[in-house]
Amino acid sequence: MERNVMKEFKITYFFDQEHYIRRFIHVDSFEQAKALVQIERDQYISFIDSRGIYHELHTGQARVVQISEYFRKKKC
């Protein structure tokens, strides 16, 4: 039985040179991550970050959006 392992992607919304919000998602591929960002364009989204902080964000206010696959380092 083949198990499908989801990948983790980091999405960063930049508002200017000093202000940004980062979110992490789990999907199967970069293409799915990109499609999600495109679907959410110019909309309000909400998410809870790894620290348990709730965010509401209007994606249309971001000047730059970056997507990259994220590889967490295991804590020893």
CYANA upper distance limits for C-alpha pairs under 8 A (distance plus 0.5 A):
  4 ASN  CA     28 ASP  CA      8.37
  5 VAL  CA     28 ASP  CA      7.67
  6 MET  CA     26 HIS  CA      6.29
  6 MET  CA     27 VAL  CA      5.70
  6 MET  CA     28 ASP  CA      5.23
  6 MET  CA     29 SER  CA      8.20
  7 LYS  CA     26 HIS  CA      5.97
  7 LYS  CA     27 VAL  CA      6.06
  7 LYS  CA     28 ASP  CA      6.12
  7 LYS  CA     29 SER  CA      7.15
  7 LYS  CA     69 GLU  CA      7.78
  7 LYS  CA     70 TYR  CA      8.35
  8 GLU  CA     24 PHE  CA      7.19
  8 GLU  CA     25 ILE  CA      6.18
  8 GLU  CA     26 HIS  CA      5.05
  8 GLU  CA     27 VAL  CA      7.11
  8 GLU  CA     69 GLU  CA      6.49
  8 GLU  CA     70 TYR  CA      5.94
  8 GLU  CA     71 PHE  CA      7.65
  9 PHE  CA     24 PHE  CA      6.08
  9 PHE  CA     25 ILE  CA      5.84
  9 PHE  CA     26 HIS  CA      6.79
  9 PHE  CA     27 VAL  CA      8.11
  9 PHE  CA     30 PHE  CA      8.20
  9 PHE  CA     33 ALA  CA      7.62
  9 PHE  CA     67 ILE  CA      7.22
  9 PHE  CA     68 SER  CA      6.06
  9 PHE  CA     69 GLU  CA      4.79
  9 PHE  CA     70 TYR  CA      5.56
 10 LYS  CA     22 ARG  CA      7.34
 10 LYS  CA     23 ARG  CA      6.34
 10 LYS  CA     24 PHE  CA      5.12
 10 LYS  CA     25 ILE  CA      7.14
 10 LYS  CA     66 GLN  CA      8.43
 10 LYS  CA     67 ILE  CA      6.25
 10 LYS  CA     68 SER  CA      5.88
 10 LYS  CA     69 GLU  CA      6.62
 10 LYS  CA     70 TYR  CA      6.30
 11 ILE  CA     22 ARG  CA      6.20
 11 ILE  CA     23 ARG  CA      5.74
 11 ILE  CA     24 PHE  CA      6.62
 11 ILE  CA     25 ILE  CA      8.21
 11 ILE  CA     65 VAL  CA      7.47
 11 ILE  CA     66 GLN  CA      6.14
 11 ILE  CA     67 ILE  CA      5.15
 11 ILE  CA     68 SER  CA      7.23
 12 THR  CA     20 TYR  CA      7.23
 12 THR  CA     21 ILE  CA      6.29
 12 THR  CA     22 ARG  CA      4.87
 12 THR  CA     23 ARG  CA      6.91
 12 THR  CA     65 VAL  CA      6.14
 12 THR  CA     66 GLN  CA      5.68
 12 THR  CA     67 ILE  CA      7.12
 13 TYR  CA     20 TYR  CA      5.90
 13 TYR  CA     21 ILE  CA      5.81
 13 TYR  CA     22 ARG  CA      6.81
 13 TYR  CA     59 THR  CA      8.11
 13 TYR  CA     62 ALA  CA      6.12
 13 TYR  CA     63 ARG  CA      7.99
 13 TYR  CA     64 VAL  CA      6.57
 13 TYR  CA     65 VAL  CA      5.21
 13 TYR  CA     66 GLN  CA      7.24
 14 PHE  CA     19 HIS  CA      6.64
 14 PHE  CA     20 TYR  CA      4.80
 14 PHE  CA     21 ILE  CA      7.24
 14 PHE  CA     62 ALA  CA      5.95
 14 PHE  CA     63 ARG  CA      6.29
 14 PHE  CA     64 VAL  CA      5.64
 14 PHE  CA     65 VAL  CA      6.73
 15 PHE  CA     19 HIS  CA      5.99
 15 PHE  CA     20 TYR  CA      6.19
 15 PHE  CA     61 GLN  CA      7.34
 15 PHE  CA     62 ALA  CA      5.26
 15 PHE  CA     63 ARG  CA      5.76
 15 PHE  CA     64 VAL  CA      7.52
 16 ASP  CA     20 TYR  CA      7.78
 16 ASP  CA     63 ARG  CA      7.46
 23 ARG  CA     47 PHE  CA      8.33
 23 ARG  CA     49 ASP  CA      6.98
 24 PHE  CA     49 ASP  CA      8.18
 25 ILE  CA     33 ALA  CA      8.26
 27 VAL  CA     32 GLN  CA      6.93
 27 VAL  CA     33 ALA  CA      7.05
 28 ASP  CA     32 GLN  CA      7.23
 29 SER  CA     33 ALA  CA      7.05
 30 PHE  CA     34 LYS  CA      6.64
 30 PHE  CA     68 SER  CA      8.35
 30 PHE  CA     69 GLU  CA      7.77
 31 GLU  CA     35 ALA  CA      6.58
 32 GLN  CA     36 LEU  CA      6.68
 33 ALA  CA     37 VAL  CA      6.93
 33 ALA  CA     67 ILE  CA      8.00
 34 LYS  CA     38 GLN  CA      6.73
 34 LYS  CA     67 ILE  CA      7.77
 35 ALA  CA     39 ILE  CA      6.59
 36 LEU  CA     40 GLU  CA      6.67
 37 VAL  CA     41 ARG  CA      6.72
 40 GLU  CA     44 TYR  CA      8.16
 40 GLU  CA     45 ILE  CA      7.74
 40 GLU  CA     59 THR  CA      7.56
 41 ARG  CA     59 THR  CA      6.20
 41 ARG  CA     60 GLY  CA      6.69
 42 ASP  CA     58 HIS  CA      6.96
 42 ASP  CA     59 THR  CA      5.63
 42 ASP  CA     60 GLY  CA      4.50
 42 ASP  CA     61 GLN  CA      8.19
 43 GLN  CA     58 HIS  CA      5.93
 43 GLN  CA     59 THR  CA      6.18
 43 GLN  CA     60 GLY  CA      7.05
 44 TYR  CA     56 GLU  CA      7.15
 44 TYR  CA     57 LEU  CA      5.90
 44 TYR  CA     58 HIS  CA      4.72
 44 TYR  CA     59 THR  CA      6.82
 45 ILE  CA     56 GLU  CA      6.21
 45 ILE  CA     57 LEU  CA      5.88
 45 ILE  CA     58 HIS  CA      6.87
 45 ILE  CA     59 THR  CA      7.78
 46 SER  CA     54 TYR  CA      7.70
 46 SER  CA     55 HIS  CA      5.89
 46 SER  CA     56 GLU  CA      4.86
 46 SER  CA     57 LEU  CA      6.78
 47 PHE  CA     54 TYR  CA      6.34
 47 PHE  CA     55 HIS  CA      5.91
 47 PHE  CA     56 GLU  CA      7.33
 48 ILE  CA     52 GLY  CA      6.10
 48 ILE  CA     53 ILE  CA      5.80
 48 ILE  CA     54 TYR  CA      4.86
 48 ILE  CA     55 HIS  CA      6.59
 49 ASP  CA     53 ILE  CA      5.92
 49 ASP  CA     54 TYR  CA      7.11
 49 ASP  CA     55 HIS  CA      8.10
 58 HIS  CA     62 ALA  CA      8.15
